């Protein structure tokens, strides 16, 4: 499979690239500063591109089987910024003729009880709220598109760790263990994402994964 990957220089994006390459896929890593990506592999190509520009997206995404975006908002970004990038990606991917789009999303929009989102809980850190709301706004853009999109929300806690190849999935509700914890390593998140690309189960849906 030929995968165009935005956000490959980030913690999660890099692991997605590594997981895809380890399975024999061809990966085109797209970054505004292509020179800043130091991962090397025979099946990896690094190119410059801007997800905020539909024309750029259409140009670099053309000829790929799927586009994956691991672009997330930075602290201080306004909510609308990520939604605007989402719209640019939808427009550019469609223009490129690529039907499949998989998005690294946020957990803030998942429910912990009927009608109660993670971002709405009293314990949710105020500093993280703008990022959570930005992902929610972007999700609204993707789900209104006519692409075969998948919005992959992580567990409440995601950080670098061990690749076990094991995880449990859910859809719109946060996945927790017997103790109420919701966590996954960035490595196993990447496993779940590539699994979804290879054997789609959540087309035009949001899903999540945790231990």
N, C-alpha and C positions, 0 to 999 in steps of 0.2 A: 504494500500500500504506500502511496505517496502522500505524505502528511505535511501541510504547511503549518508551522507553529509560530504563533505570536507570543511574546513574553518568555522566550526560551532562556533569557539571561537571569530570570528570577529563581527563587528557591524551588518552587513547584514546577515551573516551566522546564528547568534544567533536568529535573528527574523524569518528567514526561519524555523529553528528548532521549535520555539514556534508556528508558524502558522500551520505547519504540525501536530504537536502534538495536537493542539487545535481541529483539524479536525478528530482526531482518527487514524492518520497514525503512523506507527512504524518508528522510526528514529534511525539510527546508526551514531553517531557523531564520525568522524575520525580525530584525531589530533596527531601531533608528540609528544605532551605532553598532554596525556589524563587527567592527574591529574589536569591540569589547567582549566578544564571546569566544572563549578559549577552548571549548570542547572540540575534540578532533575525532573523526570517524570517516571511514570510506563512504558510508551512505549518508553523510551529513553535508549539507550545503548551507552556507550562511550568507544571507543577502540583506541589503538595506531596504527598509520599507516603513511606511507609516500607517498604522491602523486607523488613524483619524482622517485619512484621505481615501475616499472610495475608489478613486482612479488608481492609486497606488495598490490598494488591496486587490482590485481586479487584475492588475498587471502581474503581481507576484503569486497570486493564488491560482491563476490559470494553469491547467494541466495537472492539478493535484486531485486526489480522491476525497480528501477531507481537509478542513481547516480547523485547527484547535487554537483557541485563544486563552492564554494564561495571564492576560493583562488585568491588573487590578488597580484600584484607585490608590493614590498615595495620601498620606496624612496631609490635610489642608486642601485637597481637591474638593470642588463643589460636587454635589450629587449629580448634577446634570452632565458633568464631564464624561463619566463612564457610560451614561446612557447615550451620549452623542457618539462616543466611540463604537458602542454596540450598533447604532444605526448605520454608521459608516461601514462596519464589517458586514452587516446584513446586505447593504446595497452593493458593496464591492464583491462579496462572495457570490451573490446572485448574478452579477454582471459577468463574473468569471466563469459561470456555468458549473460551479461546484455546489452540489446539493447538500452535503453533510457539513454541519458546523457543531463542534463540541466546545462548550464554554466552561472554564474554571470559574465557578461562582462563589458566593459567600453563604455561610450558614444562618445569617441573621433573619432570613425570611422563612426559615423552617418553623413548623409549629411544635410547641412543647405541650400544648393542650388545644382542644378545639377553639380556633379563633385567636390563640395566643402565640405570637411569634417569639423566637429567641430574642430578637432585638427589643421586644416590649417587656421583657422580664425585669424585675427590679435589680437583679444582680448583674445585668449587662453593663459593661464599662462604658461610661459616657464618652470617653475618648474614641471608642471604636464605632460609635453610632453613625457618624457620617459615612464611614466606609461600608457599613452594613446597609444603610439606606441607598448608597450608590449602587451596590450589587442588586438590590431589590428593584431599583429603577431600570437597570440594564436588563434584568430578567423580564420585565414587562415589555421591553422592546423585542427581545428574542421570541417570546411566546406569541407575539402578534405577527411574526414573519411567516412566510410560506416555505421556508427552508426546512429541511430535516434537521432541526436543531436539538441539542441536548444540553441542559443546564445542570452541571454537576456541582452540587453544594457539598463542601467537605463536612467533616465532623466539627463539633464546637471547638476542638483543639486539634490543630494540625501543625506538625513540626518535623524537622529532619529526624530520622531514626532508622529502624531496621526494616528491611524488605522481607516480609513473611509470606506474601502472596495470599493472605487470608483476610477476609473482611465480610461484613454483612451490609446489605443494601436496604434502602427505604426510598420513599418518594417525597412526600411533602412534610413528613414528620421527622424530627431529630432522632437519630438512632443512638441509643444508649445501652450500656451494659447493665448487669444486675445491680450494680451499685449506683447507677444513675450517671455514670461518666460517659462522655462522648468524645472519642479521640481516635486519631489515625495518624500513622506516619506519612510524611510526604512521599516516601517510596511506595507504600501500599496504595496511596491515593492514585499515584501514577499507574500502578498495576490495574486498578479498577477502571481508570479512564481508557487505557489501551484495550482492556477487555471489552469495554462498551463499543469501541471503534471496530474491533474485530467481529464481535457478535452482538449487534445492537439489541437492546431490550427496552431502552427508554427514549425512543425517537419521539420528538415533539413533547418531551416531558422533562420535568426536573427530577433528579434523583440524588441520593446522598449515600455515603458509605462510612462505616465506623467499625470498630472491633466489637 
